[in-house]
Amino acid sequence: MMLALVACPNGSEVSTNGSDSSNNQSQVTVGIQVSPAMTLVMVAQEKGFFQEEGVNVEIKEFTAGKFALQAFLGGSIDFAVSGEVPVALATLQGNKIRVVSQVVEDTTNEVRVVALKDGELKDPTEYFKKKRRKLATSIGGGPEFYTYEFLKRYQIKDDEIEIVSQKPEDMPAALASGSVDAISIFDPFAFIAEKRLRERAITFTDPELYSEFYVLDARPEQIEQQSEEIESLLKGLKRAGEFIDENPEEAKQILQDYTKLERDVIDGIWNNFVFKPALTQKLIDYWNAQGDWAKETGKVTPETSIPNFRDIVDSSFLEKVDPSLVKLNNS
């Protein structure tokens, strides 16, 4: 894999993984965060599925999915894969986005709270109400929304907790040092913290609360102008999902080549993801809840109109590739 450093619009450092241009196929750039959730994209690229389906893809690697989305909105890349929360926030702020697929059909406990064990406390309400805890999370994405839902579910009030913003990669060390009592974050960093602290850690999970989705973002004008490219991307992702099912060990190696994660970390989190393209009703349900959250937390003004998030999803491409992958309500 050949990597080269380039600059992205927000000043973060990104890298690109290029594919050869050997014919007259269309060229597109796709921005991703280098994380396990992007395995479907990584496999499609490394196994040549995109190119075989008619499109040459240049992967641009960002330090976070929200930065890939920013670059996409700024016009410096053609497509982006990001968590669904930044898409909801960008839409509420007036940006025009079309989501053509998820790159995971589902995730389970992929975002969770890892905390320093305190005696025999195992109930999250008792743990966070015993004393005022300091909890680190990543602001502006799925972990922040999960934290909001978690605190609401367990009736933990604002004055009973201190929330601090940290980079995901810094959280396991912060928890191990005791500078925070808990972290609310996605894999692999939740798993890395659990692995590092071992018996010193307690994990609070709730699979029905929230678990992050990751989506392929396009512009409205691309729906007509680049329809062939979008369909080729989705065909490549479908083939990647089939490859992962049949060759999990090779897929894990591709993920490891991109992320440099230790193999036991990859093995430990692998079953938290369902790697296949999809469009599910749960995505729309999350967006609706995130609209209310954005208003309640002041991320948008109280007067902001909550859109029909179903309108930003274009399922026509995935329905053409494989109708069984689309699981949306009619309205």
C-alpha positions, 0 to 999 in steps of 0.5 A: 500500500503506497501512502502519501501525505497531503493537506486537508482544508481544516489543517488536519493531516491526511494520507492517500492510498491511490489506485492505478489509472490504466484506462478510461474509467471515471476517477473519484476520490473518497474520504474516510477515517482510518478505523475498523468501521471502514473495513468494507471500503478498504477491502473493496479498494485493496481487492480491486472491486471498485475498479472491476466494477468500472470506477477508479477510486482514490482513498483519502485518509482523514483523522476523523470522519467529520473531517472527511465530511468537511472536506467533502462539503468544501468540494475537495473530495468527491465522496465521503464516508462519515458517522451519521451524526455529523451528517445530521448536524450538517443537514440541520445547518443547511448543507445539502447531502444525499446518503446512498448507503451505509457501510455497515449494516449494523453495529453492536456496542461499538460505542460504550462507556469504559470506566475505572472500577469503583469497588463493587459498583456495577449499576451505571446510575449508582456509579455516576451518582456516587460522586461527581465523575469526569467523563471524556468523549469526542464532541461532534459525533456519535460518542457525544450523542451516545453520551447524551442518550446514556446520561438521559437513560440513567438519569444522571444530571448535568451537575453530577458529571463533568464532560470533557472533550478529548481525542479518541486516541488519547482516551485510553491513556487518560483513563489509565492515568486516572485523569478521567473517571470514564470515557465514552468512545467507539472501537477500537479505543474502547477495546484498547482501554479495556485491554489496558486496564483489565480488571481495573475497568468496568464497561457499561453497554446498552445495545438498544441505546445507540450504536454508530452507523457510517454512511456514504455521502454524495451531493444532490447533483451527483445523483444524476451527474455521477450515477454510474460512479455511485452504482459502481461504488455500491457494487464494489461494496457489495462484493467486499461484504461477500468477500469479508463473509467468506474470507474474514482472516484476509479481510482482517489483514487488510484492516490491519495493514491500514490501521496498524492495530494489533491483531488481538484488538481486531479480533476483539472488536470484529463481531461488533460490526456487520460489514455490508452495504445497507440502508436501514430504518434505524438510521432514520430513527437515529437522525430523528432523535439527533434532531431533537438532541441538536436543538436541546443541546444548542447545536442548532437554534430552537427555531431550526426546522427538523427535516424529514431525514428520509428525504436525504436518503437516495435508496435507488442505487442500492435497490438497483444493486440488491433490493434486499439491502434496503430495509426502509419504511415507505414513509 
